[in-house]
Amino acid sequence: MKSLFAIVLTIGVIAALPATAQQAGPVVTFTIDDSTADQMAGARILSKYGLHGTFYVISGSVGTAAHLTRAQLDELKAAGHEIGGHTVSHPDLTKIAPDEARRQICADRATLTEWGHQVTSFAYPFTAYNPDVQRFAAECGYTSARSLGDLRGPRDCLDCSTAETIPPENPYDVRAPDLVTRDWTLADLQSLVLNASSGWVPIVLHQICDGCADLSLSPAIMDAFAAWLVARRVQVRTVHEVMGGPVRPVVAVPPAARTALVNPGLEDGPPDANGLPICWSTAGWGENKVTRTRTNDAHTGQWAQRLDVISHRNGDAKILPDFDLGTCAPSATPGRAYRVSAWFKSTGFTQFAVYRRLATGGWVYWTSSPPVGPSLEWSEARWMTPALPRDSTGLSFGVALISVGSLTTDDYGWTLTGSGPRARAS
């Protein structure tokens, strides 16, 4: 039975549905996730044929390496494409605290709106949602939220429906075929349309490039598909054009103001032997072979975390507080310096690696301490950071293993040391 929540929302969508979306024949929507820079190639292809798509943007990644810039978002808007929300930092919304999930959804929409976009459409990262997450999407002002994998694809879900209804039965569970991957052909894309005599076919794309990633589509195939749609006079609409309705007000969500590390002793976590501590994540970069285990060789308490770099070419490996909006990562003040610390044992070279959260909620690497040599006994590493740059709202740090060897860490700490030298604009 449809929930009262879904019934009320669906009635509102029916009342606002534009006439173009009620016409006979399938309606196709290009939905493009994750805001990678190569998606501009896809936007240019759509514009070439007078078509428009919906670009679901991770606001915290905008302006970072290999992602769209604010100027490119403006270019998409000027060309008639829709900007939708995809959270601040693309977490699995079902695996984080409810307050953090709501903040991720609302803050993303607030930032995109502040940048001048009319944001009504949302897509769940990793297709992960539950009733609470659906409710947050509605409460944050979105009029739709797209999932995927529940419509028939070329090789998947062959007994599923061929199209979503207009309007969807649940606007916060808009169905779509599974992800387009680099092995999809022009015929595969055409089959999505040919199998649907009516209804709505949202197509889920990621990167637009030749074999650059598993979730990529060749520009040549996208061009041929767009030309085919135009030749057949298939309706192509953005998500907002299909859903209709007004742009709802932005919902303000106060930022978290955490001043202490969560779970600094790495004790709290799932019962399985290899579980990560609550509020901590693995991180690293480079071409290395790394393993991580939970160990009872702890400095205090029962548990510590061990990293083993088996082969090392460049980069590092570490654990550090989650890159979030304040449920786990502590808030920090621009212009202030912080003393970070941790107890460690290592057979390789280590250093502190520090990341900062931007005002948009995105995270970027900031700085590192000088390297420290091996220590076969428990030792405490301490380091005072420089003054935190402007446009910073939080910190995350960890002891990084930067060579072949093992590293065991426990009992992390941080302290505000007072005013540092005035930070320059970043």
Residue pairs with C-beta under 8 A, 6 or more apart in sequence:
2 10
2 169
2 170
5 134
5 135
5 138
6 169
6 170
6 171
6 172
9 138
9 170
9 171
9 172
10 167
10 168
10 169
10 170
10 171
12 245
13 143
13 144
13 167
13 168
13 171
13 243
13 244
13 245
14 167
16 243
16 244
16 245
16 246
17 166
17 167
17 242
17 243
17 244
18 241
18 242
18 244
20 235
20 237
20 241
21 27
21 166
21 200
21 237
21 241
21 242
21 243
21 244
22 166
23 235
24 198
25 197
25 198
25 234
25 235
26 163
26 193
26 196
26 197
26 198
26 199
26 200
26 201
26 234
26 235
27 166
27 199
27 200
27 201
27 235
27 236
27 237
27 242
28 192
28 193
28 201
28 202
28 203
28 229
28 234
28 235
28 236
28 237
29 53
29 54
29 200
29 201
29 202
29 203
29 236
29 237
29 238
29 239
29 242
30 42
30 46
30 51
30 52
30 53
30 54
30 203
30 205
30 236
31 53
31 54
31 56
31 84
31 123
31 146
31 176
31 202
31 203
31 204
31 205
31 239
32 39
32 42
32 53
32 54
32 55
32 56
32 205
32 206
32 208
33 56
33 86
33 123
33 204
33 205
33 206
34 56
34 58
34 61
34 86
34 90
34 206
34 207
35 55
35 56
35 57
35 58
35 61
35 62
35 67
35 68
35 86
36 66
36 67
36 68
36 206
36 207
37 66
37 67
37 68
37 69
37 72
38 207
38 208
38 209
38 212
39 55
39 68
39 205
39 207
39 208
40 68
40 72
40 75
40 76
41 208
41 209
41 219
42 53
42 205
42 208
42 217
42 219
42 222
43 53
43 55
43 75
43 76
43 79
43 81
45 208
45 219
45 222
45 223
45 226
46 52
46 53
46 81
46 226
47 79
47 80
48 223
48 226
49 226
49 227
49 229
49 230
50 230
51 226
51 229
51 230
51 236
52 79
52 80
52 81
52 82
52 236
52 237
52 238
52 241
53 81
53 82
53 238
54 81
54 82
54 83
54 84
54 121
54 238
54 239
54 240
55 68
55 73
55 76
55 81
55 82
55 83
55 84
56 84
56 85
56 86
56 121
56 122
56 123
56 146
57 68
57 73
57 83
57 84
57 85
57 86
57 108
57 112
58 67
58 86
58 87
58 88
58 89
58 90
58 108
59 85
59 87
59 88
59 107
59 108
59 111
59 112
59 360
59 361
59 362
60 88
60 89
60 108
60 358
60 360
60 361
60 362
60 363
61 67
61 89
61 90
61 362
62 68
62 69
62 70
62 73
62 360
62 362
63 69
63 70
63 362
64 362
64 364
68 76
70 115
73 83
73 112
73 115
73 117
74 116
76 83
77 83
77 116
77 117
81 238
82 121
82 238
82 239
82 240
82 241
83 112
83 117
83 118
83 119
84 119
84 120
84 121
84 122
84 123
84 239
85 105
85 108
85 109
85 112
85 119
85 121
85 122
85 123
85 142
86 108
86 122
86 123
86 125
87 93
87 104
87 105
87 108
87 125
88 103
88 104
88 107
88 108
88 111
88 325
88 360
88 361
88 362
89 104
89 323
89 324
89 325
89 361
89 362
89 363
90 125
90 126
91 100
91 101
91 104
91 125
91 324
92 125
92 126
92 128
93 101
93 104
93 105
93 124
93 125
93 128
93 129
93 133
93 136
94 101
94 128
94 129
94 130
94 133
95 128
96 104
96 324
96 327
97 327
98 132
98 136
99 256
99 327
100 256
100 324
100 325
100 326
100 327
101 132
101 133
101 136
102 136
102 139
102 140
102 253
103 253
103 255
103 256
103 325
103 326
103 327
104 324
104 325
104 361
105 122
105 133
105 136
105 137
105 140
105 142
106 136
106 139
106 140
106 141
106 251
106 252
106 253
107 253
107 255
107 325
107 361
108 361
109 119
109 122
109 140
109 141
109 142
109 250
109 251
110 250
110 251
110 252
110 253
111 360
111 361
112 119
113 119
113 250
118 240
118 247
119 141
119 142
119 247
120 141
120 142
120 143
120 144
120 239
120 240
120 243
120 245
120 247
120 248
121 142
121 143
121 144
121 145
121 146
121 238
121 239
121 240
121 243
122 137
122 140
122 142
122 144
122 145
122 146
123 145
123 146
124 133
124 145
124 146
124 147
127 147
127 148
127 149
129 137
129 145
129 147
129 172
129 173
134 145
134 170
134 172
134 173
137 145
137 172
138 172
139 251
140 251
140 253
141 248
141 249
141 250
141 251
142 172
142 248
143 171
143 240
143 243
143 245
143 248
144 168
144 171
144 172
144 174
144 239
144 243
145 171
145 172
145 173
145 174
146 174
146 176
146 202
146 204
146 239
147 173
147 174
147 175
147 176
148 175
148 176
148 177
148 178
148 179
148 204
149 156
149 157
149 176
149 177
149 178
149 179
150 157
150 160
150 161
150 175
150 176
151 157
151 160
151 161
151 162
151 163
151 164
151 175
151 176
151 177
151 201
152 158
152 159
152 160
152 161
152 162
152 177
152 192
152 195
153 177
153 178
153 188
153 192
154 184
154 187
154 188
154 191
154 192
155 188
156 177
156 178
157 177
157 178
161 175
161 199
162 192
162 195
162 196
162 197
162 199
162 201
163 196
163 198
163 199
163 200
163 201
164 174
164 175
164 176
164 199
164 200
164 201
164 202
165 199
165 200
166 199
166 200
166 242
167 243
168 174
168 175
168 200
171 243
174 202
174 239
175 202
176 201
176 202
176 203
176 204
177 192
177 201
177 202
177 203
177 204
178 204
179 204
179 206
179 215
180 189
180 203
180 204
180 205
180 206
180 215
180 217
181 214
181 215
181 216
182 211
182 213
182 214
182 215
182 216
182 217
182 218
184 217
184 221
185 221
186 221
186 224
186 225
186 228
189 203
189 221
189 225
190 225
190 228
192 201
192 203
193 201
193 229
193 232
193 234
200 242
202 239
205 217
205 222
206 213
206 215
206 216
206 217
207 213
207 215
207 216
207 217
208 216
208 217
208 219
208 222
209 216
209 218
209 219
210 216
210 218
210 219
210 220
211 218
229 236
255 325
255 326
255 331
255 393
256 325
256 326
256 327
256 331
257 326
257 331
258 326
258 327
258 328
258 329
258 330
258 331
259 330
259 331
260 330
261 321
261 330
261 412
261 413
261 414
262 278
262 279
262 321
262 327
262 328
263 269
263 277
263 278
263 279
263 280
264 411
264 412
264 413
265 300
265 301
265 303
265 410
265 411
265 412
266 277
266 280
266 298
266 301
266 303
266 304
266 305
266 409
266 410
266 411
266 412
267 277
267 301
267 302
267 303
268 277
268 278
269 275
269 276
269 277
269 278
269 294
269 303
270 276
273 293
273 294
274 292
274 293
274 294
275 294
276 282
276 292
276 305
276 319
277 294
277 303
277 305
277 319
278 328
279 321
279 322
279 327
279 328
280 305
280 319
280 320
280 321
280 322
280 328
281 319
281 320
281 321
281 322
281 323
282 292
282 317
282 318
282 319
283 317
283 318
283 319
283 320
283 353
283 398
284 290
284 315
284 316
284 317
284 318
284 400
285 315
285 316
286 312
286 313
286 314
286 315
286 316
287 313
287 314
287 315
288 309
288 310
288 311
288 312
288 313
288 314
288 315
288 316
288 317
289 309
289 310
289 311
290 307
290 308
290 309
290 310
290 317
291 307
291 308
291 310
292 305
292 306
292 307
292 308
292 317
292 319
293 305
293 306
293 308
294 303
294 304
294 305
294 306
295 303
295 304
295 305
295 306
295 408
296 302
296 303
296 304
297 304
297 306
297 345
297 408
298 304
298 410
299 343
299 378
299 410
299 411
300 410
300 411
301 410
303 410
304 408
304 409
304 410
305 319
305 408
305 409
305 410
306 406
306 407
306 408
307 317
307 318
307 319
307 401
307 406
307 407
307 408
307 409
308 405
308 406
308 407
309 317
309 348
309 401
309 403
309 404
309 405
309 406
309 407
310 404
311 404
312 402
312 403
312 404
315 402
316 351
316 353
316 400
316 401
316 402
317 400
317 401
317 407
318 353
318 398
318 399
318 400
318 401
319 398
319 409
320 353
320 355
320 396
320 397
320 398
321 328
321 329
321 330
321 396
321 397
321 398
322 328
322 329
322 396
323 329
323 355
323 357
323 363
323 396
325 357
325 361
326 394
329 357
329 394
329 395
329 396
330 394
330 395
330 414
331 393
331 394
332 338
332 356
332 357
332 388
332 392
332 393
332 394
332 395
333 388
333 416
334 387
334 388
334 389
334 390
334 391
334 392
334 423
335 387
335 388
335 390
335 419
335 420
335 422
335 423
336 387
336 388
336 416
336 417
336 418
336 419
336 420
337 384
337 385
337 386
337 387
337 388
337 416
337 417
337 418
337 419
337 420
338 384
338 385
338 388
338 395
338 414
338 415
338 416
338 417
339 382
339 383
339 384
339 385
339 414
339 415
339 417
340 352
340 354
340 382
340 383
340 384
340 385
340 397
340 412
340 413
340 414
341 380
341 381
341 382
341 383
341 412
341 413
341 414
341 415
342 352
342 380
342 381
342 398
342 399
342 409
342 410
342 411
342 412
342 413
343 378
343 379
343 380
343 381
343 409
343 410
343 411
344 350
344 375
344 378
344 379
344 380
344 381
344 399
344 407
344 408
344 409
344 410
345 375
345 376
345 377
345 378
345 379
345 406
345 407
345 408
346 374
346 375
346 401
346 405
346 406
346 407
346 408
347 374
347 376
347 405
347 406
347 407
348 374
348 401
348 402
348 403
348 404
348 405
348 406
348 407
349 371
349 372
349 373
349 374
349 401
349 402
349 403
349 405
350 371
350 372
350 381
350 399
350 400
350 401
350 402
350 407
351 368
351 369
351 370
351 371
351 372
351 399
351 400
351 402
352 368
352 369
352 381
352 383
352 397
352 398
352 399
352 400
353 365
353 368
353 397
353 398
353 399
353 400
354 365
354 366
354 367
354 368
354 369
354 385
354 395
354 396
354 397
355 363
355 364
355 365
355 366
355 395
355 396
355 397
356 363
356 364
356 366
356 388
356 389
356 392
356 394
356 395
356 396
357 363
357 392
357 393
357 394
357 395
357 396
358 364
358 391
358 392
358 393
359 391
359 392
359 393
361 393
363 396
366 385
366 389
366 392
366 395
367 385
367 386
368 400
369 381
369 383
371 402
372 381
374 405
378 410
381 399
384 417
385 395
385 420
386 420
386 421
386 423
387 419
387 420
387 421
387 422
387 423
388 395
388 420
388 423
389 423
389 424
389 425
389 426
390 423
390 424
390 425
390 426
391 425
391 426
392 426
395 414
397 412
397 414
398 409
398 412
399 407
399 409
401 407
